[in-house]
Amino acid sequence: MKDCTKPTGEKVEKRKRFLLDENEIPRHWYNIVADMPTKPQPMLHPGTKRPMTVEEMSPIFGEELSRQELNQKDTWIEIPHEVRELYKNYRSTPLVRAYALEKALGTPAHIYFKNESVSPVGSHKINSAIAQAYYAQKEGTTHLTTETGAGQWGAALSYAAKVFGIEAAVYQVKISYEQKPYRRSIMQTFGAQVTPSPSMSTRAGKDILTKTPNHQGSLGTAISEALELAQTTLNCKYSLGSVLNFVTLHQTVIGLEAEKQMQMAGEYPDIVIGCFGGGSNFGGSAYPFMRHTLRKGVKTRFIAAEPASCPKLTRGEFRYDFGDEAGYTPLLPMFTLGHKFVPSNIHAGGLRYHGAGVIISQLLKDQLVEAVDIPQIESFEAGQLFAHTEGIIPAPESNHAIAAAIREAKKCIKTGEKKVILFTLSGHGLIDMSAYDSFLSGDLQDHELSDNEIKKNLTD
Ligand SMILES: *Cc1c(COP(=O)(O)O)cnc(C)c1O
């Protein structure tokens, strides 16, 4: 029967974006460790090889963050009032249904993305930067040091430090410092001091440069230098933008919002996807949904998308390894390519890290998450299609999540299934246009790694 209540020719209004009221911004972060059937193995002190304690970690990270890092029993951790107030500057971030992308692919799948690129610094990193700077100020810290790759984390921390009246010193991976000059300007605009790593300003940097004079830098070298500066400077703590448990904890604000927003859309994801550097945006997006898998057996697939040139999840080894080049960090039980691994110069600087977070590594071992590796060119093709259809130019890192989502959506064409796919758009690419330039001019390459290259850094 014809519906006579609507004038003929009227188009159906489809809801495109789902936003939460300010008072619905989460009040707690979700600590998945409390719900994990197999707890992650402990981090070990590099000297004594005994499990790290809060007392041992506090001089480096501060007390509250160290407590969060080792907390295995509290499922919910309150977001401090001051942090929530700053979240209001840009949260909630939109959950968006990618109708145009679905149409371009011709897929019956429903594709949603959680748009963290709307944050003032352009990525999800700010969610943890604000929290880390807040705790630092509260505990009397006056200086923070950190590492950064493409500069997303450095930019977020520089801003957060400024808000809380803290001096920030950032070691940026040298190749990115040169490839992405505007990120350096952003950090400097927020008042941070930026040094390309490896540099001559630390013993670790000098050692690396003596051995390899034209070392291009890696997150591993930058972490060593930032840690060394923190340990040799008064009232100075070290911040980290990924990998550690407390970073991913802060990022669960993404998934907790997305959960409510998916409810508004009347759907629940069959597949949750995030790109993978150290695991913070992936974990932050996936864990809130995974709690229903752990508690109630809800079947959802969780896919971490890493670059084929830095494949620690798909081709690395699970073992204890250092988080940095010089071996200053605690030993972490994780999937790793070896702490001396230097990834090729792909444009997704934020994904060029040799290891994976401790929680995610355990979850991968327990087969609660899956991992895929994406070649660089496929990632940019996906990013360009996303730009054409949704009008947003994604960060090169985020392109890996989009490519993985497209792979899944294409499978649905074959099977006819209307799977609900949710991925996180971790950042925009407006400061990464040199990467798109190389892609558009055909200069971009896929960097395949041989088994021997992978083995080399894992046998010491
Ligand atoms: C840093 C970064 C990543 C990778 O880090 P994770 O901790 O794995 O999330 C991904 N996307 C963007 C935009 C980043 O800045």
Ligand as a Chemical Component Dictionary entry (heavy atoms), coordinates in Angstrom:
data_LIG
# 
_chem_comp.id                   LIG 
_chem_comp.type                 NON-POLYMER 
_chem_comp.pdbx_formal_charge   0 
_chem_comp.three_letter_code    LIG 
# 
loop_
_chem_comp_atom.comp_id 
_chem_comp_atom.atom_id 
_chem_comp_atom.alt_atom_id 
_chem_comp_atom.type_symbol 
_chem_comp_atom.charge 
_chem_comp_atom.model_Cartn_x 
_chem_comp_atom.model_Cartn_y 
_chem_comp_atom.model_Cartn_z 
_chem_comp_atom.pdbx_ordinal 
LIG C1 C1 C 0 49.818 8.210  17.142 1  
LIG C2 C2 C 0 48.764 7.961  16.185 2  
LIG C3 C3 C 0 48.327 6.654  15.912 3  
LIG C4 C4 C 0 48.970 5.428  16.491 4  
LIG O1 O1 O 0 49.025 5.346  17.872 5  
LIG P1 P1 P 0 48.104 4.371  18.707 6  
LIG O2 O2 O 0 48.595 4.505  20.090 7  
LIG O3 O3 O 0 48.293 2.988  18.180 8  
LIG O4 O4 O 0 46.719 4.851  18.567 9  
LIG C5 C5 C 0 47.270 6.495  15.050 10 
LIG N1 N1 N 0 46.686 7.544  14.444 11 
LIG C6 C6 C 0 47.078 8.809  14.678 12 
LIG C7 C7 C 0 46.386 9.916  13.979 13 
LIG C8 C8 C 0 48.124 9.058  15.555 14 
LIG O5 O5 O 0 48.505 10.313 15.781 15 
# 
loop_
_chem_comp_bond.comp_id 
_chem_comp_bond.atom_id_1 
_chem_comp_bond.atom_id_2 
_chem_comp_bond.value_order 
_chem_comp_bond.pdbx_ordinal 
LIG C1 C2 SING 1  
LIG C2 C3 SING 2  
LIG C2 C8 DOUB 3  
LIG C3 C4 SING 4  
LIG C3 C5 DOUB 5  
LIG C4 O1 SING 6  
LIG O1 P1 SING 7  
LIG P1 O2 DOUB 8  
LIG P1 O3 SING 9  
LIG P1 O4 SING 10 
LIG C5 N1 SING 11 
LIG N1 C6 DOUB 12 
LIG C6 C7 SING 13 
LIG C6 C8 SING 14 
LIG C8 O5 SING 15 
# 
